[in-house]
Amino acid sequence: MGERGHTFHVLDGSLGSEVAGAGQRVAILATNERWTTFVPTNASTFDAEAASRVLDRTLVHVCFDDDAGLTLLVYRSGDLVGELSLPTEDAELSDSDVELTATLEELGVLSGGDGARLMKRMSDAAGVREWTMAHGVEKLLELPYFSPVPLVPERALLPLLPATATIVEGRRENAARGATRKPRASKSAGVTKMPPPKTTWSDDERATVDLHCEYWTTVFSLNNFALANRYKKHLPAEHRRMVDRLCEAVTFGDSELPELVQGILARIWSCADWDAVIRDPALIDGDEAVWNAWLARVSS
């Protein structure tokens, strides 16, 4: 069985049982000087944004899959700060990656030069996959526990927890704690700010949006997430979950798909860039007849 699952980490190891303040039953797995690690016993009902608001602290959700890699979701006082996924296809740092790294340093998630170390690893095309799969991100953050805990019902989960785990019942009386949010730290000076989303489209831009939609509806294969990873790399970190919603829309045939594609491209738009991306041979993977038809389509 591979390593697949998740863990939550609250910045500030002194929290202890306070992580149950969102009214959820949780298992505290480990603590150190910086972090308290836990998992909810019922992950399907756990609201990370609400928990970070109750705690009024930084909350990190690590999702790990030994095939797909690692996704890091960072919350602060009820807001999603951003999302980071590794490894990436091309190991090219985007402005959004640089901005998110700076924000993680400001929040204390990364400390003592760890931001520079993370960006160096992310830009290492030859080694980023091996480093990620060896839990390099978790070790860099100095998390006290990072073995992925499977997403299974509580009855199946409890026997899988380490013997040192402590079960803490939720406390509804703390639900109002942290309702008043503290102002979020400003971004570091000199970091490139993302432009506002596009609201108008030329005919050429609309044609390229339609081409992206066509790819997702007729060509996309679950064996190839190259385009999804490109989207995530360039999106502002707090909007990267739009790509996950797009993949869900593709899977379930959701009519929201065109709206999601447009919303993504509106935030990372360069007509020439995204026309080139959709014609990239790296997207080729799947049934030969389908791909031949797609190649003919984008070559026309």
C-alpha positions in Angstrom: 0.0 0.0 0.0 1.3 3.4 -0.9 1.6 6.6 1.1 -1.7 8.5 0.7 -3.5 10.7 3.2 -3.2 14.0 5.1 -2.2 15.8 8.3 -3.0 19.2 9.8 -0.4 21.4 11.5 -1.0 24.4 13.7 1.8 26.9 13.9 2.8 27.4 17.6 3.5 24.2 19.5 1.9 25.4 22.7 -1.7 25.0 21.4 -2.2 21.4 22.6 -5.9 20.5 22.9 -6.9 23.9 21.6 -7.2 22.5 18.1 -10.5 20.9 19.1 -12.0 24.4 19.5 -13.8 24.2 16.2 -16.2 21.6 17.8 -14.6 18.6 16.1 -13.1 15.5 17.6 -9.4 15.3 16.7 -6.4 13.2 17.3 -3.2 15.1 18.3 -0.3 13.2 16.8 2.8 15.2 17.9 4.1 18.6 19.0 7.4 20.4 18.8 8.5 24.0 19.5 6.8 25.3 16.4 3.9 23.0 15.5 1.1 20.9 16.8 0.1 18.1 14.4 -3.4 16.6 14.3 -6.0 14.9 12.2 -9.8 15.2 12.6 -11.4 11.8 13.3 -14.1 12.7 10.7 -12.3 14.5 7.9 -15.5 14.7 5.8 -17.0 17.2 8.2 -13.9 19.2 9.1 -13.8 22.8 7.9 -10.2 24.0 7.8 -11.1 27.6 7.2 -13.5 27.6 10.2 -10.9 25.9 12.4 -8.2 28.5 11.5 -10.7 31.3 12.3 -11.5 29.7 15.7 -7.8 29.3 16.5 -6.8 32.6 15.0 -3.6 31.0 14.0 -1.9 29.7 10.9 -3.1 26.2 9.9 -1.4 24.1 7.3 -3.1 21.1 5.6 -0.7 18.6 4.0 -2.1 16.2 1.5 0.3 13.5 0.2 0.1 11.0 -2.5 3.1 8.9 -3.5 2.0 9.1 -7.2 0.7 12.6 -7.5 2.9 14.3 -4.9 2.2 16.9 -2.2 -0.3 19.7 -1.9 0.1 22.3 0.9 -2.9 24.4 1.8 -2.3 27.3 4.2 -5.0 29.0 6.2 -4.9 32.0 8.5 -7.7 33.3 10.7 -10.5 32.0 8.5 -8.9 32.7 5.1 -7.1 30.5 2.6 -3.7 32.1 2.2 -2.6 29.9 -0.7 -1.9 26.5 -2.1 1.4 24.9 -3.2 1.6 21.7 -5.2 4.8 19.7 -5.9 6.4 18.3 -7.9 5.6 20.5 -11.0 6.1 19.5 -14.6 8.7 22.1 -15.6 10.2 23.2 -12.3 9.9 26.9 -13.5 9.2 29.3 -10.7 6.2 31.6 -11.4 5.7 35.1 -9.9 2.8 33.5 -7.9 5.2 30.9 -6.4 7.6 33.7 -5.4 4.8 35.7 -3.8 3.4 32.7 -1.9 6.9 31.8 -0.6 7.3 35.4 0.7 3.9 35.2 2.4 4.8 31.9 4.1 8.0 33.5 5.4 6.0 36.4 6.8 3.6 34.1 8.5 6.5 32.0 10.0 5.6 28.9 8.1 9.1 29.1 6.5 11.9 30.4 8.7 15.6 31.1 8.6 16.3 31.1 4.9 13.9 28.2 4.2 12.1 30.2 1.6 15.2 30.4 -0.6 15.8 26.7 0.0 12.3 25.8 -1.0 12.5 27.9 -4.2 15.8 26.2 -5.1 14.2 22.8 -4.7 11.2 23.8 -6.7 13.3 25.0 -9.6 15.4 21.8 -9.7 13.8 19.9 -12.6 16.1 16.8 -12.1 15.6 16.4 -8.3 12.3 18.0 -7.3 10.2 14.8 -7.6 12.6 12.6 -5.6 12.9 15.4 -2.9 9.1 15.8 -2.7 8.4 12.1 -2.4 11.0 11.8 0.4 8.9 14.3 2.3 11.4 17.1 1.7 8.7 19.8 2.1 7.6 18.5 5.5 11.2 18.2 6.7 11.9 21.7 5.6 9.0 23.0 7.6 10.2 21.0 10.6 6.8 19.3 11.1 6.8 17.0 14.1 4.8 14.3 12.3 4.1 13.9 8.6 3.3 10.2 7.8 0.1 10.5 5.8 -3.0 9.5 7.7 -5.5 7.8 5.4 -8.9 9.4 4.8 -11.0 6.6 6.2 -14.0 6.5 8.7 -13.2 6.9 12.4 -13.6 3.2 13.2 -10.9 2.3 10.6 -8.8 5.4 11.4 -8.3 4.9 15.2 -6.3 1.6 14.9 -4.0 3.3 12.4 -2.9 6.2 14.7 0.4 6.1 16.6 0.2 4.8 20.1 1.2 8.2 21.4 -1.8 10.0 19.8 -4.2 11.8 22.1 -8.0 12.0 21.3 -9.6 15.3 22.2 -13.3 16.0 22.0 -14.6 19.1 20.3 -15.7 22.0 22.4 -18.6 24.0 21.0 -18.2 26.7 23.5 -15.2 28.0 21.7 -17.0 28.5 18.5 -17.0 32.3 18.8 -13.3 32.5 19.5 -11.3 34.3 16.9 -14.4 35.8 15.2 -12.6 39.1 14.9 -9.8 38.6 12.5 -6.4 40.2 12.8 -5.2 42.1 9.7 -3.1 39.9 7.5 0.5 40.7 7.1 1.3 42.8 4.1 3.2 41.3 1.2 6.9 41.8 1.0 8.2 44.8 -0.9 9.3 44.1 -4.4 7.1 41.1 -4.9 5.3 41.1 -8.2 1.6 41.7 -7.7 -0.8 39.8 -9.9 -3.0 42.0 -12.1 -6.8 42.0 -11.6 -8.8 39.4 -13.5 -9.7 40.2 -17.1 -13.3 41.3 -17.7 -13.3 41.8 -21.4 -12.1 39.5 -24.2 -11.1 40.0 -27.8 -12.1 37.6 -30.5 -8.7 36.0 -30.5 -8.7 35.6 -26.7 -12.2 34.1 -26.8 -11.1 31.6 -29.5 -8.2 30.5 -27.2 -10.5 30.2 -24.2 -12.8 28.0 -26.3 -9.8 25.9 -27.3 -8.9 25.3 -23.7 -12.5 24.3 -23.0 -12.4 21.9 -25.9 -9.3 20.3 -24.5 -10.9 19.7 -21.1 -14.2 18.3 -22.5 -12.9 16.1 -25.3 -9.2 15.3 -24.8 -8.1 15.5 -21.2 -6.8 12.2 -19.7 -6.5 11.3 -16.1 -3.0 10.2 -17.0 -1.8 13.7 -17.8 -2.2 16.7 -15.5 0.3 18.9 -17.3 -2.2 21.6 -18.1 -3.7 21.6 -14.6 -0.2 22.0 -13.2 0.5 24.9 -15.5 -2.7 26.6 -14.4 -1.8 26.2 -10.7 1.8 27.4 -11.2 0.7 30.7 -12.6 -2.5 31.4 -10.6 -2.3 33.5 -7.4 -1.9 31.0 -4.6 -5.3 31.8 -3.0 -7.1 30.9 -6.3 -5.3 27.6 -7.1 -8.3 25.5 -5.8 -10.1 26.7 -8.9 -8.1 24.1 -10.8 -9.3 21.3 -8.4 -12.9 22.4 -9.0 -12.2 22.3 -12.8 -10.9 18.8 -12.6 -14.0 17.8 -10.6 -16.2 19.5 -13.2 -14.4 17.5 -15.9 -14.9 14.2 -14.0 -18.6 14.7 -13.4 -19.5 16.5 -16.6 -20.4 19.7 -14.8 -21.8 22.6 -16.9 -19.7 25.0 -14.8 -16.6 23.9 -16.8 -16.4 26.9 -19.3 -16.9 29.4 -16.5 -14.1 27.8 -14.5 -11.7 27.8 -17.5 -12.5 31.4 -18.2 -12.1 32.4 -14.5 -8.6 30.7 -14.4 -7.4 32.3 -17.7 -8.7 35.7 -16.7 -6.2 35.7 -13.8 -3.2 34.5 -15.8 -4.0 35.8 -19.2 -1.6 36.4 -22.0 -3.2 35.4 -25.3 0.1 34.4 -26.9 1.3 32.5 -23.9 -1.9 30.5 -23.4 -2.3 29.8 -27.1 1.2 28.3 -27.0 0.4 26.3 -23.8 -2.7 24.6 -25.4 -0.6 23.6 -28.4 2.2 22.1 -26.3 3.0 18.4 -27.3 3.4 17.7 -23.5 -0.4 17.6 -23.3 -0.3 14.5 -25.6 -1.2 11.3 -23.7 -4.0 8.9 -24.4 -5.9 7.3 -27.2 -4.0 7.7 -30.5 -7.0 8.5 -32.6 -8.1 11.2 -30.1 -4.7 12.8 -30.0 -4.3 12.7 -33.8 -7.6 14.5 -34.1 -6.5 17.1 -31.4 -3.1 17.7 -33.1 -4.9 18.3 -36.4 -7.3 20.7 -34.6 -4.5 22.8 -33.0 -2.4 22.8 -36.1 -5.1 24.3 -38.3 
